[in-house]
């Protein structure tokens, strides 16, 4: 699809990623100081089989690590053979969840190049998470360059089959060897890589979601808008509970019905409003939901289309149910780095199940399927370069 000039609806909201300042006011590590120690024991690579190369099952031969202390500042970055860390039992990350992380992906292009997708946005978001936890700040541009070097070292791990990619997991954790809730005097920043197959081996797969009215994922004034470790552990039990009754994920909301996220995905609702106009609606960034990079990409892509209104607003479950009861809901889907696009086929709310129509052949609605194709083509550049006459998309960086 040829992208047209930017179109914005009257309800346009300020983008979280509109000002990507990756600089640091304090001395940071530098990519030029990076050293590499190659492994002497290379790991046997798994076959590119989606049933074997599942998410998080395998790691590559090397990792990136950088230590920080209050006295010495940042150490020089190192790429070393993959290893386990020795963690003191008193380390703050183990007791107080003073840890943040990111999730990005690298792709193998049709010309065999390595491509990252909006990795600078991940660096920006990680800096914000670190600040929220009083972890040390760093230059995001320097970390991005260090990650690129790690991808070069382990480039043979990046699958060259369609739908496969290399997951990038940067993590920053407090390692002070003392108990007590306070800013840590020591920290470790590390990055690991993981080859992954398509999240849905047989193509897009719609899910059934349960509107959770008894458990809250995040509250106003909390840390729901940051990618911190403490946000995730409390969601495991509610997920197990809804899976027992036939649902795949929770739809998170506040007690008054304010819609937030689905599982670990941002949410989108494509409907006709009461005036009969088509709208794509997503919950506004109010501090309780993660500012997803896929979410941000979808908002820009759909505004570029200029076919319907694109709105970020406070959205309540009562509005969603009303649209479904009145036949105005066209489709619903989630978005995230791991899944890209996650179609929704039904929601359970107040002892009722509301079915969402979708194209049985596509296993998705027309819009969600189109967005999945556009994002995939941009990431690997297969169709994008052909359709635009060459040149990389602004979100892609070749290494």
N, C-alpha and C positions, 0 to 999 in steps of 0.2 A: 504494500500500500504506500503510495506517495504521500508524504506528510505535507500538509498545507501550512499556511502561516498560523501562528498561535491564535487560538480563539478562547475567550474566557467568558463564562457566564457572569451575570450580575452578582452572583453569590460567591465569586472567587475569593479564596482565603490565602493568606500569605504562606508561601512554601517554606517548610522547615529547612530546605536545602538551597534556598535562594542566595545565601551568603556563605559560601564554603571557606571560611577562614580556618585554615589548618595550622596556622603558626602557633608558636608557644612563647610567652613572655620570659620564660626561664630557659637556661641552657638545656638543650635536648640532645639525644643521641643523633648521629649523622650517618647516613647510608654510605658515605665515602670511607668510614672507618670499619665497615663490615668485613669480618673475616669468615672464611669458609673452611670447615674441616670435613672432607668427604668420608663417608662410611667405608669400612673395609668389608662389610657383610651386607650385601644388597638383598633386599627382601624379594621373594618370588611374587610377581604381580598376579592378581586374580584375573580371570577371564572377564571380558566385557559381556557379562551375562546379568541382566537386571535382577534375576533371582538370587545371584551370588553377590554382586556389587551393590549391596543395599546401603542405605544412609548410615554412616558412622561405623561401618564394619571393618574398614581397612585404613591404615595410615601409610604415608609415604616414607622414604628412607631418611629424611632429614626434618629438622624443625629449626625455627628461629627463636632465639632467646636473648633478652636484654634485662639486666637487673638494675634496680634503683635503690639507693639508700639516702636518707635525709642528710647524712654527712658528706657522702661522695657524689651524690647526683646519679646520673645515668652512666652505666658502663657502656663499653663498646658493643655494638650488636654482633651476634655470632650465629652463623648457620652451622649446626653440628649434627652428627648422627642422631636419629630419633632415640629417645631415652625416657626413662622414668625420672621424676624429680624426687629429691629427698626433702620432705616437709616436716618441720618441727611440730610436735603435737599441740603446741600453744599458738600456732600460726593463726592470725586473725581471720584469714579466709575460711578456715575450718569451723570457727565458732560463731562468727558474726556475718558471714556471707558478704564480706567486703571483696567483691569480685564482679567484674563486668566482662562482657565478651561481644563478639560480632559474628556475623555469618555472611559470607560473600561467595561468589563462584568465579572460576576461571574456565574458559572454553577453548577448545581446539578449533581454529578457523579452517575453512576449506583450503587455504594456502599453507596449512600446517603451522601457522603462527599461534601464539598463546594470546588470548584476549581476556581482559577483565571488564566487568560491567559495573560502572558507577562505584568503584572501590573507594574513590575519594569521599563519597557520601558515608560509607561505612567508617572511614577514619574520623569524619566529623562527628558522627553519632557516638563513636566510642569515646572521643574526647569529652563530650557532654556527660556521658555516663560516668567517666572517671572523675570529673569534677564533682558530680553529685555525691560520690562516695568518698571524697577527699583523697583520692588516689592521685599519684603524680601526673602532671600534664606532660605532653610531648608534642613534637611537631608531626602532625599527621601526614604531611607530604614525605617526610623522611621515612616514616613507617611504611607508607605505600611503596616507596622505592626498595626498601628492604624486603618486603613481601614479593615484589617482582623478581628480585634476585633468588629468593627461595623457590619460586615457580620455575625459574630457569634451571636451577640445580636439579629439581625433581620433575622436569618437563615430560619425561617418559611416562610418568604416572597419569598425565592428563589424557583421558580417553579420546580417541578420534572417531567415535561412533556417534551418530545423531542421538540426542537426548541424554547423552552422558556428559559429565563435567567433573571439575575438581572443586570440592568444597573447601573454603578457606575459613579457619576459625582462629582469629586473634583473641587472646585472653589476657586480662590484667588483674592480678590478685595480690592482696596484702599478705606479706610473709613475716611481719614482725613476730619475734619469738617471745611473746608475752601476752598474758590475758588482760582484758580490759577493753571497753568500748571507747575507742578514740581513733584519731587518724594514725595510720600505720607509718612507722619510720622506715619500713622496708617494703619493697614490692617486686614482683616479677612479671614481665611482659613476655609472652611467648605466642608463637603462631604455628599451628599444625595444619596439614593438608590431608584431605580424604577424597579418594576417587569415588564417585557415586554414579549410579545408573539413573534412569528416569524415575521420578517419584511414583508415577503410575505406569508400570511396564506395558500395560495394554492400552495406553492412551488416557485421556482425562476420565476421571471417575467421580460422579456426583456423590455427595455425602449427606447424611441425615444429622441434623444438629438439634440439641436440646437447649431450650431457653432456661438457664439456671437461675432460679429465683432465691436459692438458699445460700449460695456461695458467691463471694465477690472476688474478682481477680485483682482489681486495683481501685483505690478510692481517690477522690479529689485531694490534691495536696501530697499524694504519695509518689511512688517511683514508677508508676505504670508506663510513663513516657520514656523510660530509660531501659536499656538492655542489661539489666543487672540480675545476678544469679538468684536472688531472693524472690524474684517474680515467678519463677518456674516450678520450684518444688511443691508449692501449695496447690498446683493445678493437677498433680498426678492422681490423687485420690478421687476428685470429682470426675476426672476422665474415666477412671476404672468403673465408677458407679454408673455413668450414663451408657457405657459400653455394655453393661449387663442388661440394660433394658432396650437394646437394639439401636442405639445412636452411635455416631462416630466421634462427635465433638460436642463441646459446650459452646453455647452462645452466651458470652459474658455480658452482664448488664448490672446497673445499680438498682437498689430496691424500688426506685420510682419508675423503673423501666427504661432508663437511658441506655441505649445500645452502645457497646464498646467493641469487642472483638469476638472472633470465633476461634477457639483453641489458641494457637499462636499466630493467627492470621488476621489481617485487617479485613473489614467487611465492605461489600458494595451491594446496593440495591438498585436495580434497573426497573423502573415502573412508569406508569402514566399518572401524573398528578390529577387532582380533581377537576382541573380545567382541560384534561385530555392531552397535555403536553408530556412528551417523553423526558425523563430525568434520570441521570445516574447520580445516586446519593450515597455518600459515605460519612461516617461520624467525623466531626471536626476534631482537630488536635487540641484537646482541652487539658492535656497533661495526664490523662488516665489511659491513653492508648499509645502504642509504639508508633512513632513516625516512620512507617515502613518505606523502604526504598522502592519496592514494587508498587506500593500504594501511590507514591509520588509519581512514578513513571506512568501508571495508568491514568492518573489525573491529567498529566500533560498530554498523553497520547489522545485521550478522548476529547480534550478541549481542542486539540489540533483538528480532529475530525469535523467539528462544527455541526454535527447532526442532531444534537440534543443538548439540553442543559446539563451541566456538570456542577454539582452542589456539595459543599462540605457544610454540615450543620449538626446541631444537636438533634439526635434522632431517637425516638422512643418506640419501644416494641409495640405499643398500641397502634402507632401509625403503620407499622409493618403488617400487623395482623389485619387492620382495616383494609389496606391495599390488597391483601390476598383474598379477603372475604368478598371484596367488590370486584375481583377479577382484574385489577389494575397492575398486579405484579407481573412483570415480564420474565425476569430472572434474578437470581441471587448468587453471589460467589465471594470467595475469599481470595486473598493474595498474600504471598510471602516468598522469600528467597528459595526455600526448599521446594515448595509446591508450585511456584509461579502463579498459576490460577487454580482455584479449587471450587468447582461448581457445587451448588447446594440443591438437593432434590426435595427436601422436606425439612420443616422445623416443628418441634414439639413445644407447645406452650399451653399452660393451664389445662392439662389432660386432653388436649386436642392436637391432632397432627394436621398440619397444613402442607399440602403437596405443592411443589413448584414445577411448573411445566418446563421441559427442556427438549431439545432435539435428540431423539433416541439414537440416531445414527452418529451424531457428533459427541454424545455423552456430555453435552453442555448446551447452554444457550448460544445463540448466534453471536452475541457480543463477547461473551467470555471466551468462546472458541477463537474469535477473530483476534482478541487481545493476546491470547496465548500464542498464536501464530506470529503476531507482530513482535512480541517480546523475544520469542525464540529466534526469529530471523535477525533481529538486531544484535542479539548476543553472539551469534555465530557468524553473522554478516553474510549468510548464504544467499538470501533473497534481497536483502536490503541494498547491497552494492549493485546487484543487477538492476533493480528497479529504480535506483537513483543515479545510475550511470557511473558508479564507482565512488570511492571515498568512504571513510568510516563515519559511523554515527557518532554524535558528540558524547554519547554515554559509554562508548567502547574505547579502550586503550590497548593497543597492540604492544607486546613485549618482544 
